[in-house]
Amino acid sequence: MKKADSKRDKYGRKVSGLIMDVDMSCPTVIAHARQVNDINAFMSRQHIDPDCHYAFHRLFNQGDAAGFNWNKGGRLYSLGGGYQSYPQTDRKLIKINGEPVVEIDIRASHLTILHALMKIPFDPSTDPYGIADLPRSVVKSWVTMTLGNDKFQEKWSDGAKERFQEEFGQKLQAEYPLKETRTKILSRLPILSNWETSPYRWGELQYLESCAIIDAVHKLAMVHKVCALPVHDSLIVPISQQAIAEKVLKEEFNRHIGVVPIITVK
């Protein structure tokens, strides 16, 4: 499936693009579909408790953008939302084939990819979101908000404000004015200073990430017979399979991006 490029209304809110027709005779489409079908066939033989997953589809974005070649977006989504719509606390309660799970995550995935594309050294083992005088969640919210847009935003996103309110019981803008916060973050992450003119956008970052994640899911299923449930830049796997899942995820990320990522456990 592919969608037209998302637009924004006069208030800056994202308006989802329309679903576009797909040429099912295209060799690239056939290859992507075959991989998703392989994964769905394997998943249909697994027992996931609670019953929170039916099947995956792969969603590409910006299908009407110049130069589109199935290289924008591309994440694997659980139909209907499924377990991917669960809060992290509830995902921890999932069982795969009767076994408790662990969620392994690529630390600062898009920042790692952007540094690799720009050929700028980056050490994700030093937490890029750890900045003095700023809560880690605030830094991460700003980076996520920035990388999801083409320009620096003038206001905190509704999601960022809601998360801050839930975590601290305060108003985000009052505690951390956006412009002052941006200046502090850019001093720690100078690669984002030129984000507005960067040759790379969120679609390319998400595509490379999705390739690494989906190839890891496919390899774990087809080669190692391990069920791995993707959640954007993380995998939920049976706790006994954590080591092999980490190994495969690092290998696939390195194969696509040229960098061995830092894996953390949620």
N, C-alpha and C positions, 0 to 999 in steps of 0.2 A: 504494500500500500504506500502511496505517496500523497503528500498534501502540498497545496500551493503555499507560497511564502506567507507567513503570518504578517499582519499589518497592525498598526496601532491607531486608536481613535484619538480625538483631540485632547483627551485626558491622559494619554500615555498608556492606556490599558491595551494589552495584547488581544487582538482579534484573531481567532484561529483561522487558518487557511482552509479552503475547501478541498475535499477529497478529489483527486484527479484520476482519470483513466490510466490504466497500466497496460502496456504491450506485453502480454504473457509469452510472446515468442522471442523476446529479447534474451540473449544468452546470459546476461548479467542477472536479469530477473529470475530466470530458470535456476541459476546457481543459488541465489539467495533463497528462493522458495524451497529448493531441495534441502538446504540446510535446516530451515525452519521446520519442514515436514519431518526430517530425521529426529530433531529434538522433540517435536510433539509426539511422535510415535513412541519414543523412549519414555517420555513423561507419562504417557497413558498407561504404562505398566507399573508406575510407582504409586505408592499410597501416601498421600499428603494429608495430614490431619492438623487442623480442621479442613473440610473440603473447600479449599480456597483458591483452586486453580483449575481452569478448564482446558485452555490451550493458549499458545502464544501467536502473536502476529508481529511482524517487523514493520515499523513505521518510519518512512523517510520523509524529510521535510524540504521545503523550498523547491518543490518540483517544477515550478514555473520560472525559477531563477536562471539567468544566463549562465551557461556552462554546467548546468546540473547533469550529473552522470552517476546517479545513485551514490552520491558522496556527501550528503547532508543529512544530519540526524542519524536515523537507522537503528534506534534502540528497539529492544525486544520487549513487548508489552503483553501482560496477562490480560486476556479478553475480559472485559467487564471490570477491570481493576484488580480483582482478586487479592492475593496476599500483598501485592505491591502498594495497595491503598491502606494497608495496616500501618499504624504507628510502630516505631521501632520496638517498643516494649511488647507489643502483641506479636511481632514477627519472631521474637525470642521463644514464644510458646509453641511455634509450629513443630511438628514432628514429621520426619521423612522416613517412611517404612518403619515406623514405631520408634525411631531414634531421635533424641534431642538434637538441636541444630546449633550452629554457630554462624555468625555473619561476618565474612571477611571483606575488607574494604580497601580500595586503592586510595591512599592518602593524597589529597590535593590533585586528583586525577587531571582536571583540565589545566591547572597551572603547570603540572609536569609536562603535559603534551605541548602546551604553548611554548615553554622554554626549549623543548626538543626541536620544535618546528623553527624557532628563531635562532637555534644553535647558541643559546645563552646558558652557561652552567647553572645548575640548580640542584640543591641538596634537600630533598623532601624529608630526609631523616631529621632535619631541624624543622620543627613545626612552622610552616609558613604563616599560620594563623596566630601564632604566639607573638603578640606585640605588646610592649609595656603600656600600661594604662588603658588598655582596651580589652574587654571580654573577648575570648576566642570566638564565641558565637556571633558577636557583632562583626568581627573581621570577616568571618566566613560568609555572613549574610551579605556584606558589601561586595565581596569578591564574586559570589554567586549572582547577585543582582547585576553587577557590571558585565560579567562575561555573557550574560543572557541578553544583553542589549548592544547596540552599535555605538552608543554615546554614554558619557557619564550621566547618571540620573540626578535630577535636582531634588528629588524627594525619596525618602525611604519607601520601599515597596510595602504594600499592605501585609504581605506575609512576614517580612522582617519585623514590622511593628508588632504584629500579633505574637510572634515567637518571643520577642523581648518582653512584652507585657506578661506572657505566661511564665517566663523564666525569672524575671526580676520584679514584676508588679509595678513597673514604671513606664513612662513614655520615652520611646527610643530617641526621638528628635531632641527632647528636652535634656536628656542625659548625654547624648552623643550627637551633636549637630553634624549633619551630613558632610558639609564642606570641610570642617576641621578634621573629622574622622578620615575623610578621603586623603587629606594631606599626610596624616600619620601613616596610613596604610601604604601609600605610594612611596614613602621613604623606605619602607621595608620591602616592598615589591615593585621596584622601579620598572619592571617589564610592562606593567599595566599603565604607565604614564602615557604611552603612545597607543593605548587601546583604540581610541577613536579613529586612528589612521592605520591600524594593523591590517596586514593583508589576510589575516585569518579571522574568522568569525565563529560564533558558537556552533554553527552547523558543521564545520570541519572538525572542531574539537570533539563534538559529540559523535561524529561518524567514526573517527579513529578509536575513540573509547569503546563504541559499540562493537566494532570489529574485534577488538581484543576480548571483550566480555563474551560475545556470542561464540567466537572460536573456542574460548575456554570451556563454555557450557557444552558445546558440541564434542570437543575432545574428551572431556570428563565422561560424557554419556557414552560415546561410541567406543572409546579405547579403554577407559577405566571402569565403566558401568557405574558411575557415580552420578547421582541426581543433584544438580546445582540449580537453584532458583535465582535468577538475576534480579537485582533491584538497582538498575541504572549503573552505578560504578561499584557495586558490591555483589557478592554471591552468598546465598544461604545454602549451607551444606550440612550433612550429618556430621556430628562432632568427631566421629572416628575417622572421617575423611578430610579433616582440616589440612593436614600436611600435604597431601597430594593435590588438593584444590589450590592451595597457596602456590605450590610449585608450578602447576599448569597456568594459573593466572599470571604469574610473573613471566613465564616463557612467552605467552601469547602477547602480553603487553610489550615486552621487549622486541618481539618479532615485528609488531606493527609500528611501534613508536621509536624503537632504538634505545630505550632506557628501561632498566630494571626498576620497577616501582617499589615503594614502601607499602607493605600490607599491614593493616591494623585490624583489630577484632572489635566489633561492636558488642 
